[in-house]
Amino acid sequence: MSTKATTLVDQAKQWASNYGSFSNGEEGAAYTAPLRVRAAWESQDADAVAGMFTENGSLLLGDEQLTSREQIREHLREAFREQYRGTRIPEEPLEVKMLAPDVALAVTQGGQVAESAETWAPEAEYRAMWVLVKRDGDWQVSCRQTSPLKS
């Protein structure tokens, strides 16, 4: 296998591990939305993060309550240049529950990792709640809210 192919396989295995015990069925399908947000965040792509939210999606970041895809996009464009520059948001799913055939709730735990850090600082650890909705066959984020675990 070529070096490039080996690298791609290794990356796929790493991302597959991010599903925790929710890798199959509708729960796994719904959980692709938070994982795509994470990948877009780690690429520092405000358009891609915002694009994962419904048009009237809601994102609570610190004290900022963003209530539309456009607000999310504009806020993150600036934040990725400043306070969130180079950050990552690794999270692991604690629960993924189907509330209806096209609505799911995911609870994750993780933290915001600074640009040059290996892991998050204790004060950056949080639990997140995701409300996920299926639109036109694809899972999107309706709402994401985080709560710090330590202050």
N, C-alpha and C positions, 0 to 999 in steps of 0.2 A: 504494500500500500504506500502511496506517495506521502510525503511529509504533510502536504496540504490536506489530504484525505484523513490522515491520522489526527490532525489538529481538529478538523470538523467533527469527527467521531467523538473525540474527547470533549469538545464543547457541547455536543448533543447530549452526552451522558451527564455532564455537569448540569445542564438545564433540566434534564429529566428528573434529576434528584430534587429539584425545587418544588415538585408537586407533592412531596411528602407521601402520605397514604391516600391521596386523592388523585391518582394518575389515570383512573379509568372512569368510564360512564359520564353521565351529565355533570357530576361534580368536577371531574377533571376538565371537561370541556369549558365549564363556566370559569374555572380557575385560570384558564389561559389569559383572561382579561387582565388580572393583576400581574401576571408574569410579563405580559406585553408592556404594561405600564412600567414595570421595573426595568425592562430592557431599554425602553425609550428614555427613561430617566438616566440610566447609566450611560446612554449615548449623548445625554444632555440635549435632547431633541424636544423642545417645547411643543412643536407642532404635533409630533407623534404622541406625546403624552396626552395633550388636549384631545387629539383625535380618537383616543380610546374612551372618552367620556361622551355620554349622551349630550345633545344640544343644550339641555338645561341641567347638565350634571353639576354635582356639588363636590368641592374639595376643600377640606379644612386643613390648613397648614399653619401650625402655630396658632396665632390669633387672627389669621386671615381666612375668612369664609368666602370662597370663590363660588359663584352660583351659575356659571355658564361656561361652555366650552371656550368662548372667546376670552373671558376673564382668566381662566386657567392658562390659556396660551400666553396672554400678555404678561401675567404675573411671572410665569416660569421663564419666559424669554429674558426678563431682567434678572430673576433670581439665579439662573444658570450662569450669568456673567458675574454675579456677586456672591451672595450668601450660600448658594447651593452649588457653586462652581466645583466640578469634579467629584461631587458626592455620589454615593451609591445608597440604595435602600434595600438591602437584602432582608427578606422576610420568609418565615416558614409558616405554612398553613396549620392552624390549630383545629379549625373546623370549616367545612364547606357543606352547606345545607341547602337543599332545594326547597324553596318556599312555594313554588308553582312551576309548571313546566318551563316558563320563560323568566323566572326570577330566582336568584340564589343569594345567599348571605355567606360571606367568607370572613373569618376572623383569623388574623395573622399576628405574628410577633416578630419583631426585628428591631432595626435601628438605622439611623442615618450615619453613614460612615464618611468621615471627612476625606478630602482629596488624597492625602498622603498616608492615611491610616489603614491598618489591616482590618480593624473591627471598630464598632461604634464605642464611644465613651459611655459610661453608665448613665449619664444624664440624657443621652440621645436614644436610649432604648424606649420602645413604645409598643403598644398593641394597636392594631388597625382593624376597623370594620369596613367591609366593602359590600355595597349593595350592587348586584350585577343583574343586568337585564339582557335578554336575547332579542335582538332586533334584526329582521331580515336574515335570520340564520346565523348571526354573529353575536358573540357576547361582548357587551360594553359595560362600562362603569357608570352607574347612576349616582353613586355617592361613595366617597372615601373619607373616613374620619380617623384621626389618630389620637391616642391618649398616652401621655408619658407614663412609664412604669415607676420612675424615680424622679424626684424633683430636688 
